[in-house]
């Protein structure tokens, strides 16, 4: 029987203790893992159930990272939740769906496995990086555990709170190709599209290039979106990639706006773009949403040209 496990960050150590001591099938039967953030009361106190590192947990660590397990073991003894999460990922050998959407990026060093474009200010002559990984992201094990699971995941939800505290700048994801089996991707706008007035390492692309999306991708959902040409550029690029056979299985693109979009006219004023909801001629259903309501851009679905953007308007 397949299991869907939902656990708060602070409670992962207790879940591990129960799995190692009593459960024989849960690590193998869990297909979906959903991580929830801690409550305010949980952040203020330590977990009293873990006073020493069990031999079983240490065995998991040494098997997963035999070359250098000491930093991981030390983080476990310090009760750092990301160290417990790394063990949990090692144990869930049949995991197919990883949901991190409710958490903050800062709390999940495993996201190192995504690989990031480091944003830089265009005006910075010294090319200094504005986005710096937090200190607790540095240990190698934090990314190695997700990297090991990446090829088997069919669904991935990235943290919705993408910006790091006190830094204001997030970093765009650079490469999703290691997720070779991924069919369903849910990500916030800031994870896929460069921050305003910033360049990534690649420089010329305002959004994540479609050639680094997984080839088996069927559905893309963009959360907390902003109405601008970068967003439409990404959607158009995905449709072009479907037409060119790069993401041949792509069937649906959904965009959820944080702010209310009053009308189709408001959307279409962006650099002359004509965006319509409905099924395109390349077989991709495009939907725009505000919270839980679909934004009706036209009275009925219509077929549109191969691209979402009107080329005449685009180059005018």
N, C-alpha and C positions, 0 to 999 in steps of 0.2 A: 504494500500500500504506500503510495507516494505521500510525502509530508511537506507541508508549508510551514516553516519555522519563522516565527516573529519574535525578536528578542531585542531588548534595550542594550545599549553598549555596556552599561555597568553590570548587567546580569549575565553576560556571556561567560564569565568565570564560573558562575554557579551552574549554567547549562553544561559547560564542559565537564565539571565534576560529576554531574548526574549521568552524562553520556558515557564517561569513562568507567564509572562504577556500576551502573545499572542497565544501561541501554545497549543492546547489541545490534539492533537494526536501524536505529535513527540515523547514524552517520551514512548508511548506505541508501536509505529510503528517502532522504531529504533531497527534493529537487528544487525547492524554492527557499531562499533565505532572504528575509526582510529585516534590515537593521533599523531600529528606532533610536532617537536621541534620548539621553537621560532627562529625567525631570529635574526641576530646580533642587528639590530635596535630595535627590540622588547625587547630584554634583557636589553637595556639601559634605558627604560622608563617604568613608571607604567601606568596601565590602568586607564584613567580618568573617565571612565563610572561608576566605583563602588566607591562611596564616603561613603556609609554607607550600612550596612548589612540589606537587606530587611527582613521583618517579615516572608515572605514565605520561604526564605532560612533557617532561624532559625528554622522554623517548621520542615523542612526536616531533619535538624541535630538532633533535639530533638526526632523525631520519630525513626531515625536510631540508635541513641546512647543515650537513655534516662538516663542512669546511670551517664554519665560524658560527657556532651556536651560542656563544657566551653572551653577546649583547642581547639577543632575544631572551635568553634565560633570565638575565638581570632585569629586563623590562617586565617579565612575568612576575618576578619576585617583588617588583615595585608596584604591582597591580595596575599597570597601564592597560587600558581596555584594547588598544590597537594590537598589543601583543597577544591577548586572548583571541581576538578576532582572527589573527593570522593562523593560530592553531585550529580554530573552527573551520576555516577554509581548507586547511590541510585534511581535516577529517571528513568533510563532506565530499566524498570522491565522485559522487554522481550529480553534483550540483549543476543545474541548467539555467536557473533564473536568479539573478542577484539584484536586490532592490535596496538602494542606498539613498533614495530620494528624500527621505525625511531628515537626513542628517546634514551637518555642515561639512564642507570640504576639509576644513581644518582638522576635524576629528578623525579623519580617515586617511592615514599615511599610505594605505594600500593603493590609493589612487596614483601613487608614483608610477605604477605599472602602465598608466595611460600614456605617458610621455607627453611633455608639455612644450609648447612654443613659449619662450620667455618674452613677455612684452617689453618694449622699450619706448621711451618717449621720442617722438620724431625730432624734437629740438635738442636732444641730448648729444652733444658733440663727442662725448667720451663713450657713448654707447653703453652706459651703465644700466644694469638690469634693475627694474623697479619691483619685479616679482621675485621673492626669495622664498625658498622652501623653509617651513618652520623647522626648528631644530629636531623635533621628534619624528620628522620625515626622513632623516638621514640614514638610519640603519637599513642595510640591504634587504633584510628579511621582510620589511614592510611592503615592498613591491613584489618580491619574489613569489609570495604566496598567491597573489592575484594573477600574476603572469602565468603561473602554473595552471590555473583554472581557466584562463582566457580562451583557449581553443575549444573548450567544451560548452561554454555558455551560449545559449540561444536567445536569452533576453537579459538586458542590462539597463538599470535605471541609475543614472548618476545623481550625486547630491544636488538638490535644488538650490541650497544656499552655497553658491559657488565662490564668492569672494571671501578672502581670509580676513579675520579680525585685525583691525589696526593697520591694515595694509592697503585696503581699498581697491587694490588691483588683483584681479584673478589672472589666470593664464589659460589660453585656449588649448584644448586638447590637440596634440600634434599628429597622432597616428592611432587608428583603430584596427589596423590590419591584423594584429595578433589575435583578435577575436574572430577567428575564421568561420565559426559556426553561427555567428550572431545574426538573428533574424528580426529582432525587435529592439530598437534603441530609443530610450527616453532620456533627454538631456536638457539642461537649462540653456537659454540663449547664450549666456556668457561662456559656456563650455565649448560652443561651436563657432562663435563669432568674435572677432577681435574687439578689444575694448576701444572706446572712442579715443582718437588721437594717438593710438599706439600701433606699433608694428610688431608682428611676430618675427621669428628668425627668418621665416620664408619671405617676409616683407611684402610681396606683391599681392597676396591673397587676403581679402577682408574676412573670409570665413574658412572653415576647415575644408581643404581641397577634397573633392569627391573621390579622387583616386586613392585616398587612404581610408575610405569607408569599406567595411567588410563586403565581399562580393555577394554573399547570400542574403543581404539585408532585404527585408520585406516591408518594414514599417518604421518610420522615423517620427518621433513626437518631440516638438520643441516647446519647452515651458518658459514662462515668464518672459515672453517675447516682447520686443520693441518694434514698432512700425517704422521701418527704414529700408533703404535700398540694400543694405547688407543682408537683411533677412530674406528679401525677395531674391537676391542674388544666389543665396544658398538653395532656396527652393527651385529656382530655375536650373541651377547646376545639377541638382538631383534628377530633374526631369531629363536634362540633356544626357546625363550618365545612364539613365534607363534606356533612352533611345539608342545610345552608342553601345549598349551591351555591357557596361561596366557594373551596374547594379541591376542585372536583368530581372531579378525577382521583385523589385520594388513595386508595391501595390498601393501604399497609403502614406501620405504626409499630413500630419496634424500640427497646427500651430495654436498655442494657447497664449493670448495676450494678457498682460497684467493690467493694462489700462483699457478703458472702454473705447471701442472703435465704433463711432456713431453711424457710419454709412460706407457704402462702396465708394462714394465720391471721395471720402477722407483717405481711403487707402489708395485710390487711383491718382491722387495729387502728388504722390511721391515720384518725382522725376518722370512723370508721364506713364507710370506703370499701370497696366490694366490687369488686375488680378481677379480671377473668378473662382468661386468654389465649384466643385464638381469633378467629374471624371474627365481626364485629359485624353487626347488621342493616343498617347503612349501608354495608356492603361493604368495611370496612377490617379487615385482619388485624393484630391486636395481639400482639406477642411480647415477653417479658421474658427477659433472659439474664444469667447470671453467668459472666463470662469466655467460654468457648467452649461452655458447656452451657445449653440452654434451661431456664428455670425452669418446671417443670410445676406450674401452679397448680391444675389439676383433672385428673381421670383421663381426661377426654375433652373435645374441643372442644364447646362449646355456643353457641347463639345467645344474645346478651344484648340488653338493651333498647337504645334508641337511644343512651343515654349510658352511660359507664363508671361514673359515680357513682350510687348509689341516692339519689334526691332526698329521700326521707323521712329517711334517715340524715344527709344533708348538712345539712338545715335543722333537725334536732332540737336 
